[in-house]
């Protein structure tokens, strides 16, 4: 590079130095991105997704309870459930895309199975069994607790 820089005018040398600097930064960014994608998620990352699902199941249980007790009208519940179902679908996709270490494969698979049930539950409203949703929430809580113990 020094021989090339000596043969180029001063403004050309400056341009070459800038080009080399930018190229180095881009290379570092690309390598960093590749390395970060290759490392599997840890218990904390998986726990976040499971916690989101648990929270969504808990919110669904509250909505069903409030509709059953006539504290919330079905129209308001439907609008809220639409937003909650969308958030749950995003969480489920994030969980599906999350690559985990081999020892976390089973809790991830359990969480995904519960995420599918939760997605199905949104479609069942208003004929949804509140007890089943509470059970789903509790199952997700157990998975989340297990992940916290592993951390």
C-alpha positions in Angstrom: 0.0 0.0 0.0 2.9 2.4 0.8 4.3 1.9 -2.8 0.9 2.6 -4.3 0.4 5.7 -2.1 3.8 7.1 -3.0 3.0 6.9 -6.7 -0.3 8.8 -6.3 -0.8 12.5 -5.9 -1.5 13.7 -2.3 -5.3 14.0 -2.9 -5.3 10.5 -4.4 -3.4 9.2 -1.3 -6.1 10.7 0.9 -8.8 9.1 -1.1 -7.0 5.7 -1.0 -6.6 6.0 2.8 -10.3 6.8 3.1 -11.2 3.9 0.9 -9.0 1.5 2.9 -10.5 2.8 6.2 -14.1 2.4 5.0 -13.3 -1.1 3.6 -11.9 -2.2 6.9 -14.9 -0.9 8.8 -17.3 -2.6 6.4 -15.3 -5.9 6.8 -15.5 -5.7 10.6 -19.2 -5.0 10.5 -19.8 -7.9 8.2 -17.7 -10.3 10.3 -19.4 -9.1 13.5 -22.8 -9.7 11.9 -22.0 -13.2 10.8 -20.5 -14.1 14.1 -23.5 -12.8 16.0 -25.9 -14.8 13.8 -23.9 -18.0 14.4 -24.1 -18.0 18.2 -27.3 -19.7 19.5 -29.6 -18.0 21.8 -29.0 -18.4 25.5 -31.5 -19.1 28.3 -32.1 -15.4 28.8 -33.1 -14.8 25.2 -35.3 -17.8 25.1 -36.8 -16.8 28.5 -37.8 -13.4 27.0 -39.9 -15.1 24.3 -41.4 -17.5 26.7 -42.2 -14.6 29.1 -43.9 -12.7 26.3 -46.1 -15.8 25.5 -46.9 -16.2 29.2 -47.9 -12.6 29.4 -50.1 -12.9 26.3 -51.8 -16.0 27.8 -52.4 -14.2 31.1 -53.9 -11.2 29.3 -56.1 -13.5 27.3 -57.3 -15.2 30.5 -58.1 -11.8 32.0 -60.1 -10.8 28.9 -62.1 -14.0 28.9 -62.8 -13.7 32.7 -63.9 -10.1 32.3 -66.2 -10.9 29.4 -67.7 -13.8 31.3 -68.3 -11.5 34.3 -69.8 -8.9 32.0 -67.1 -6.3 33.0 -66.0 -6.1 29.4 -68.2 -6.0 26.3 -67.5 -8.5 23.5 -66.8 -5.7 20.9 -64.0 -4.2 23.1 -62.7 -7.7 23.8 -62.6 -8.6 20.1 -60.6 -5.4 19.3 -58.2 -6.1 22.1 -57.9 -9.7 21.2 -57.1 -8.8 17.6 -54.1 -6.8 18.7 -53.1 -9.4 21.2 -53.3 -12.2 18.6 -51.1 -10.1 16.3 -48.5 -9.7 19.0 -48.7 -13.4 19.8 -48.1 -14.3 16.2 -45.0 -12.1 16.1 -43.7 -13.7 19.3 -44.4 -17.2 17.9 -42.5 -16.4 14.7 -39.6 -14.9 16.7 -39.5 -18.1 18.7 -39.6 -20.3 15.6 -36.7 -18.3 14.1 -34.6 -18.4 17.4 -31.7 -20.8 17.1 -30.9 -22.2 20.5 -28.2 -24.3 22.1 -28.8 -28.1 22.0 -29.7 -28.1 25.8 -32.5 -25.6 25.1 -34.1 -27.4 22.3 -36.7 -29.1 24.5 -37.9 -26.0 26.3 -38.1 -24.1 23.0 -40.2 -27.0 21.5 -42.5 -26.9 24.5 -42.9 -23.2 24.2 -43.6 -23.4 20.5 -46.3 -26.1 21.1 -47.9 -23.7 23.7 -47.6 -20.8 21.2 -49.6 -22.8 18.7 -52.3 -23.6 21.2 -52.4 -19.9 22.2 -52.8 -18.9 18.6 -55.6 -21.4 18.2 -57.3 -20.1 21.4 -57.6 -16.6 20.0 -59.7 -18.1 17.2 -62.0 -19.8 19.7 -63.1 -16.6 21.5 -65.8 -16.2 22.8 -66.3 -19.9 23.3 -62.9 -20.1 25.0 -62.5 -22.0 28.2 -60.8 -19.6 30.7 -59.5 -22.5 32.8 -57.6 -23.9 29.8 -56.0 -20.5 29.1 -55.0 -20.3 32.8 -53.4 -23.8 32.5 -51.6 -22.7 29.4 -50.3 -19.6 31.2 -49.1 -21.7 34.1 -47.4 -24.2 31.8 -45.5 -21.3 30.2 -44.6 -20.0 33.6 -43.1 -23.4 34.5 -41.0 -23.3 31.3 -39.9 -19.7 32.1 -39.0 -20.6 35.7 -37.0 -23.6 34.4 -35.0 -21.3 32.1 -34.3 -18.9 35.0 -32.9 -21.8 37.1 -30.6 -22.8 34.2 -29.2 -19.3 33.8 
